[in-house]
Amino acid sequence: MGRPATKPKKLKDGYYIEIRNKGAKSGIKLYSSTEDQMNRTIKTYERSKEVVILGESKNGKFINSEEFHVVD
């Protein structure tokens, strides 16, 4: 069976948002390669979910570490 991985996954270069149910503490991260795609994804989910913009990732780290909440 082996041991579970302890090293965190490397993030792809691109834009990340987190989608969660309203009032929830955690959600899922969604990846978009361009900012335009990220904005389209936000429009899709903003009516029914809470959207948190995590920012742009380069070399496995977030460039702008501020979190922006988009709530309906």
Secondary structure, DSSP 4 states (H G I P E B T S, - for coil): --PPP-SPPPPPSEEEEEEE-TT-S--EEEEESSHHHHHHHHHHHTTTSEEEEEEEEETTEESS---EEE--
